[in-house]
Amino acid sequence: MNIEIKNVKIFNNISFVAHSARVSGVGKIKSEEGFRDPTDKEIFAMILENDYSSALEHIIFTFEIHGLSKGNSAELLEHRIASHTGRSTRYQSEADFDYTLPPAISDILNKYGLSQQDYKKMVEKGNVNLDNIEKKDIDILNLYSKVIHTSRSVYNSLLKLKVPKESARYALPFSVHTSYTYTINLRSLINLLGLRLCVRASPEMKCLASKIYLAVRKVFPEIDNVWCRGYNFAVCPENEVRDSPQGKDCPFKNPENDIFIPTKKHIKAGIELEPFNRKKSFKAKEALLKKWSEI
Ligand SMILES: Cc1cc2nc3c(=O)[nH]c(=O)nc-3n(C[C@H](O)[C@H](O)[C@H](O)COP(=O)(O)OP(=O)(O)OC[C@H]3O[C@@H](n4cnc5c(N)ncnc54)[C@H](O)[C@@H]3O)c2cc1C
């Protein structure tokens, strides 16, 4: 997928969160020398760990999202505690629109060592011509190509007939790219990442969330302590999903593993837990980030 996150800006930092916590009141912590005031980092870690999340709302991120499919952008906008300004298909021409290739298409292209650019060139010509490829695969490539090619041709013909963009846009496909300027506070971002950096999320949302995570990490390394909901709360609410085919890639679901995260069902059943291997969990998260950002 061609999602890009650009121009990430951060307003406020962990010191501001710590300051707000001190205004509220923060207890001293015990050390070898006796009781002392906690550092900014310690206060921030405590707020994150104990989920005193309203203080996290002081940290705000803005960034641009490009190359998200218009269809799947509905999933992003389900996150109501954020602000967005989207590309207008009423006022902007989509005559040269780019579009997302879903996994069903990119998997076929990868299977035969074909590049997305070469496929898109064939789509422009309206003819996917490939030798030595299974019939089912060529049929799928052709059907998808037909939709994009027809959609572009219909959209442009409507504009030539002086149909306004706001009407012509109904001929655009689900996969047409859109862009957003997006603003979200840290509390809401953690909620978004918790839901979308999960095996259950749709491929495009996993890709989007991974790219947001990677881009935000450059200005806010503390995001490293955040992952899916199970990771953030040390208990996964996806009781049934992890053991279904959808849960295949979850690195935290195996009770034999030292990065096992129990589900709520496990906790209620009184499962015994081994110590969690935090260092190893970082490796598992990096592997997923790589895999999902490259979907
Ligand atoms: C794997 C997956 C599958 C999904 N499938 C579907 C689906 O099939 N159909 C579908 O419609 N959606 C689906 N969703 C979207 C999901 O239901 C949420 O709308 C979306 O994830 C946004 O989450 P949120 O409400 O926590 O975020 P936000 O809207 O950003 O809200 C953040 C938090 O604010 C609070 N809040 C926000 N609004 C209210 C409110 N009105 N009342 C009380 N508290 C509020 C809640 O605590 C909420 O968690 C799916 C999401 C995921 C991750």
The ligand as a Tripos MOL2 file, in Angstrom:
@<TRIPOS>MOLECULE
LIG
   53    58     1     0     0
SMALL
NO_CHARGES

@<TRIPOS>ATOM
      1 C1        -11.1350   -4.8940   14.4610 C.3       1 LIG1
      2 C2        -12.2010   -3.8830   14.3930 C.ar      1 LIG1
      3 C3        -13.4100   -4.1810   13.8130 C.ar      1 LIG1
      4 C4        -14.4190   -3.2160   13.7160 C.ar      1 LIG1
      5 N1        -15.5980   -3.5290   13.1180 N.ar      1 LIG1
      6 C5        -16.5750   -2.5970   13.0250 C.ar      1 LIG1
      7 C6        -17.8050   -2.8890   12.3810 C.ar      1 LIG1
      8 O1        -18.0130   -3.9920   11.9090 O.2       1 LIG1
      9 N2        -18.7440   -1.9060   12.2890 N.ar      1 LIG1
     10 C7        -18.5210   -0.6640   12.8220 C.ar      1 LIG1
     11 O2        -19.4060    0.2070   12.7350 O.2       1 LIG1
     12 N3        -17.3730   -0.3590   13.4460 N.ar      1 LIG1
     13 C8        -16.3900   -1.2860   13.5480 C.ar      1 LIG1
     14 N4        -15.2130   -0.9740   14.1730 N.ar      1 LIG1
     15 C9        -15.0310    0.3850   14.6990 C.3       1 LIG1
     16 C10       -15.1790    0.4520   16.2100 C.3       1 LIG1
     17 O3        -16.4530    0.0330   16.5870 O.3       1 LIG1
     18 C11       -14.9270    1.8910   16.6930 C.3       1 LIG1
     19 O4        -15.9050    2.7510   16.1280 O.3       1 LIG1
     20 C12       -13.5830    2.4260   16.2930 C.3       1 LIG1
     21 O5        -12.5860    1.4710   16.5390 O.3       1 LIG1
     22 C13       -13.2670    3.6900   17.0920 C.3       1 LIG1
     23 O6        -13.0050    3.3190   18.4130 O.3       1 LIG1
     24 P1        -13.4230    4.2200   19.6380 P.3       1 LIG1
     25 O7        -14.8890    4.4140   19.6950 O.co2     1 LIG1
     26 O8        -12.7620    3.6380   20.8530 O.co2     1 LIG1
     27 O9        -12.6440    5.6010   19.2620 O.3       1 LIG1
     28 P2        -13.1370    7.0710   19.4080 P.3       1 LIG1
     29 O10       -14.3650    7.3160   18.6230 O.co2     1 LIG1
     30 O11       -11.9390    7.9260   19.1110 O.co2     1 LIG1
     31 O12       -13.5150    7.2050   20.9210 O.3       1 LIG1
     32 C14       -12.4910    7.1330   21.9150 C.3       1 LIG1
     33 C15       -13.1440    6.7780   23.2410 C.3       1 LIG1
     34 O13       -14.0000    7.8240   23.6280 O.3       1 LIG1
     35 C16       -15.1600    7.2840   24.2410 C.3       1 LIG1
     36 N5        -16.3280    7.6750   23.4590 N.ar      1 LIG1
     37 C17       -16.3340    8.1910   22.1950 C.ar      1 LIG1
     38 N6        -17.5880    8.4600   21.8090 N.ar      1 LIG1
     39 C18       -18.4130    8.0690   22.8030 C.ar      1 LIG1
     40 C19       -19.8060    8.0710   22.9840 C.ar      1 LIG1
     41 N7        -20.6540    8.5080   22.0650 N.pl3     1 LIG1
     42 N8        -20.2950    7.6070   24.1480 N.ar      1 LIG1
     43 C20       -19.4920    7.1430   25.1200 C.ar      1 LIG1
     44 N9        -18.1320    7.1070   25.0080 N.ar      1 LIG1
     45 C21       -17.5980    7.5640   23.8600 C.ar      1 LIG1
     46 C22       -14.9750    5.7690   24.3210 C.3       1 LIG1
     47 O14       -14.3480    5.4560   25.5300 O.3       1 LIG1
     48 C23       -14.0270    5.5070   23.1900 C.3       1 LIG1
     49 O15       -13.2420    4.3360   23.3480 O.3       1 LIG1
     50 C24       -14.2050   -1.9250   14.2610 C.ar      1 LIG1
     51 C25       -12.9790   -1.6380   14.8770 C.ar      1 LIG1
     52 C26       -11.9880   -2.5910   14.9400 C.ar      1 LIG1
     53 C27       -10.6640   -2.2490   15.5850 C.3       1 LIG1
@<TRIPOS>BOND
     1     1     2 1
     2     2     3 ar
     3     2    52 ar
     4     3     4 ar
     5     4     5 ar
     6     4    50 ar
     7     5     6 ar
     8     6     7 ar
     9     6    13 1
    10     7     8 2
    11     7     9 ar
    12     9    10 ar
    13    10    11 2
    14    10    12 ar
    15    12    13 ar
    16    13    14 ar
    17    14    15 1
    18    14    50 ar
    19    15    16 1
    20    16    17 1
    21    16    18 1
    22    18    19 1
    23    18    20 1
    24    20    21 1
    25    20    22 1
    26    22    23 1
    27    23    24 1
    28    24    25 2
    29    24    26 1
    30    24    27 1
    31    27    28 1
    32    28    29 2
    33    28    30 1
    34    28    31 1
    35    31    32 1
    36    32    33 1
    37    33    34 1
    38    33    48 1
    39    34    35 1
    40    35    36 1
    41    35    46 1
    42    36    37 ar
    43    36    45 ar
    44    37    38 ar
    45    38    39 ar
    46    39    40 ar
    47    39    45 ar
    48    40    41 1
    49    40    42 ar
    50    42    43 ar
    51    43    44 ar
    52    44    45 ar
    53    46    47 1
    54    46    48 1
    55    48    49 1
    56    50    51 ar
    57    51    52 ar
    58    52    53 1
@<TRIPOS>SUBSTRUCTURE
     1 LIG1         1 GROUP 0 **** ****
